[in-house]
Amino acid sequence: MRMRAGILALAAAATLAAPLAAQSGMKVEKLADGVWAGTPEKGANVGWFLLGDGVVAVDSGNDAATGQAILKQIAETTGNKPVRALVLTHAHADHSGGARAFVAAGARVICQENVAGQILAFVTQAATDPADPMAGKANARPVVESISERAILVDGIHNVQVYFLGAAHTKGDLAIYLSTEKILFAGDLALNGRLPFLQSPEVDPLGWEHTLQTLSRVPFEKLVPGHGTIGPKAGLADSYAYVRRVNELAKTIVEAGQNDESIEIMVRAPENRIENVPVTEAHIANVKAAVRSLRDKANRKATPAPTPAPTPAATPAPR
């Protein structure tokens, strides 16, 4: 598959919906009836949609102040409907850092089970700053719900499907699909106009490739990526093409037995260049991360599981 030229476009492409008036520098777009997405000043793209008598939000910005700014935008766009739930696409701070503001507003938090403990520890930690949204709420009992593989939220009108397709960008990535509106919230699984970030400690590049291949079969028409332009759906195919090509290059490097010092030389070799992708430090770091992941998997396979000690034979009872 040839890489789309758009994968390198750092300037935002034309959006599919006109931005609403936004405060605090936050750009908000209405993607469909009852569905909005926005780009806060701090943190990743966010979104929210109507469900039942309230609102479900997707991701929370970088910190509590950003979370509060998002909540203000949600109130303005939905007529002050209550936020019932916050779905976190993964646990990175630029997506989950504002979660305490949502908890303070009464929302329950939904995340993948691999990161549920981490998220619970964050939202339940004691408030030490008077500006913390949880200050003065010592008796609050935040609720964190975990998803193993799939959850469906319906209200008779809307159908919301939340998927975990395996470790990818992190060990707990969720994708949210609004089947009626055909809108996909991809978190950092797919970006528009930016290179995927393969340098998370728990990244699984091969799992990421598989996840994007699976998501490519979802019939969505608008994409809310973790970062980059909201709306254009090309980001998923671009992200898939890039991750797949990086995995191919990493496999070549590992099979050639190259040491770490040789990786950059191989990445820069003309035959290993990826069309429309300049050899930047970020790209080199992504390839190195994919190489480490392949080596780690090979080492785990090569290391046999410890053999359990034999059970001592029972000593006959004296007669």
N, C-alpha and C positions, 0 to 999 in steps of 0.2 A: 504494500500500500504506500503510495507516495504521500509524503507529509504535505499538508495544506500550508500555503504561505502564511495563512493567518496565525499559525502557531507562534510566530515571532512578532506579531503586531502588538506592540505595547500600547499603542493608542487604541482607545475603545472604538469598536465598530458601532455602527448605527444601532440604537436600541429598538426593541420591538414595541415599546410603549412609552408614551410621553411621561417625563418625570413630574411627580406632584411637587407642590411647594413644600420644602422641607426646612426644618430648623436645625441649628447646630451643625450645619454643613452636611447633613445626611441627605443623600439622594434617594428618593423613594419612587418606585414605579408600580403602577397597577398592571398586573399581567393578565388578569381575567376578573370576572365578577367575584368579589370576595377573596381575591388573592393578590398579595403585594410582595415586593422584594425591595431591598435597599442595600446601600453601601455606607456603613458608618464611617466616621472620621477615624476610628480606631477599630481594627479587627477585620474579620472576613465578611463577606456578603451574608445577609440575613434575609428571612422571609416570614410571612405569617398568612394565615388563611382562616376563614370562618368555618366552624364546625359545631353543629348543634346550637346552643345558646351562647357560645363563647368563641374564643380564638385559640388556635394552636400556632406557636412560634417555632421557627427553625433557626437555631444558633442565637447567640446572645452578645456578640461583640467581645472586645478585648478586656473590659474591666467594668466595675459596677456603674460608673458614671455613664459609660456607653450603653450598658443595659438599660439604665433609666431613660436615656434619650430614645432608645428603641421603643420602650414601653409608651413613651409620650406619642411617638409617631403611630403606634398601634391604636392608641386611644383616639387620635385625631382621624384616622382613616376608617375606623370601624364603629364610630359613634359610641365610644367608651365601653365597648363590650369587654367582659372580663377575659383575661388570658388564663385558660384552663390548664394548658400544658406547654412545656418547652421541650422540643426534640433537639438533642445535640448530635450533630453528624459525627463528631469525635471529640476527644478530650483536650486537644491543643488549646492553649490559652486564648488565641485569637478568635476561637469559636465558642469557648465555654466560660471565658473570664467574667462575663456579665450575668452569669446564671443566678448569683445571689440576689440580684435585683428582681428577677422573675420569681424566685422563691418567696421573697419578701412581699411580693404582690399577690401571692397565693397560688402560683402555678406549681404543678408537679413537674418533675424532670424525667424525661424519657431518654435512655441511652442504651448502648449495647452492653451486654452483661460483662464483657471483658474489662470495661472501664467503669462499671457501676460503683465499685468500691472507691475508686479515685474521685469520682464526681461527688459521691455522698460525703466523703471526708472534706471536700472543698466547701460544699454548701452548708454543712453543719458546723464548721469551725466557729469558735467564739469570735464575736465582733470586738475588735480592739480599737477601731477608729469610729468616732461619732458619725462620720459621713457614710459609714458602711450601711447599706440598706437593711441589714439584719440587726443593726444596733437597736436596743430596746425591745427586741423580740426573743428574749431568753427562753420563753416557753414555746416558741415555734418548733414544729416537728416536720421538717422538710421531707417530702416523699420522693424517692427516686425509684422509677420503674425500669427494669432491664428487659431487653429484647434479646432472645437467643438467635433466631434466624429471621422471623417475620412477624409482623403485627399488622392488623387491618383496623382502621378507624372509620366507622360509617355513621351517618345520621339520617339515612333515608334519601338524602340528596347528594352528598359528597361521598367519595370513596378514596380513602387515603391508605396507601400501602407503604409500609416501612420495611426495608430489607437490610439484612446483613449477609453479604455474599462471601465472607471470609476475610482474613487479614489482607490488607492492601497498603494504602498510605499509612495506616496505623493498624493496631490489632482490634480496633473497635469502630470501623467506619459504617455509618448508616446512610442509605439513600432513601429519599422520600418521594413517592410518585403520586401525584393527584391524577387519577385515571380519567375523571370526568373532564378536567381542564387540560389534560395531557401536558402537565408541567412536572419536570424532574428537578428536585433539589439534590445536587450531587456532592455537596461538601467539597473537600479537596481531592476527591476521586477524579474530578474533571475540572479543568480550568479553561477559561477563554482568553486567548492571547498571551498565555504565560506557560513557562515550562512546569510540568509537574515536579513536586519536591519529593525526591526519593531518599532524603537524608534523615528521616525520622529513625530513632534507635530501633523501633520495632517494625520497620517497613518490611513488606514482603513483595518485592517487585514482580515475581511470577504470579502471586496471588492477585496483585493489582491488575496485571494484564488479563487474567481470567475474569475478574470482576467487571472490567470495562467491556470485555467481549460480551458478557452476559447482559449488561445494561444496554448495549447497542441494539438488543432485540426488543427493548421497551419502546412502544410507539409514542414517544413524547414529541412535542412540537416546540416547547420552550425550555431552556435550561437555565437554572440558577446555579452557577458554578461557585466553588468556594471563594475564588478570586477571579477578577476579570469582568468583562462585559456581561451584564445580565440579559438573557433572552436568546441570543443565537445558539443553536444546538450543535454547531460544528465543533465546539470544544471537547465534546466527548470523543468523537472520532479522532481529533487531533491528539488528545491525551493518550488514547489507546495506541495510535501509530507511534508516538514517541516512546512510550513505556516498552512496547514490543521491540522496537529497534534497539533501545538501550539494553534490554535483556539479551538480544541476539549478540550484541557487541560484548557484553559481560561474559557470555558463554564462550565466545571465541578467545577472550583473554584468559579465562580460567583453563580452558582446554589446552592452550599454548603454554601453560605453566609460567606465565609472566609474573614477575614480582611487582610489588607496589610501585617501585620507582619507574617501571616501564609502562604503567597504565596510561599516563598522560601522553607518552610518545605514541602509543597505539591509537588513542583517541584522536590524535592529531593527524594520523596517517590518512592520506587521501582516500584510500579504499574503505576507511571506517567512518568517514564523514557522513552525517545525516543531512539530507537535503533540507535547505532553509533553516538549519540550526547552526548558529555560529559556535565555535569552540570556546565557550566562556568558562569561567571558574565554576559557575553553577552546573553547567553540563558535565564538566569533568568530575565534579563531586558526585553527581548523580550516578555516573558510570562506576565510580569507585564504590559507592554504596551498593550497587547491584552486584558487583564482584564480591564484596564482603558477604552479602547475603547468600550467594551461590556457594561460596567456600564454607560458610557456616553450616549450610544444609548438607554439604558433602561430608563434613567432619562429623556431623551428628549421625549420618548413616554409617560412617566407617567405625564409629565407636560402639562396640557391642554393649548391650545392656548387661549390667552386673548379674552374674549367676547367683541365685539365692543359695544360701548355705543349706546343706542337707539337714533334714530334720533328724535329730538323734533318735535312734531306735529306743523304744520303750524298754526299760529294765524290768525283767520278770519279777513279779512280786514273790517274796520268800514264802515257802510253804511250811 
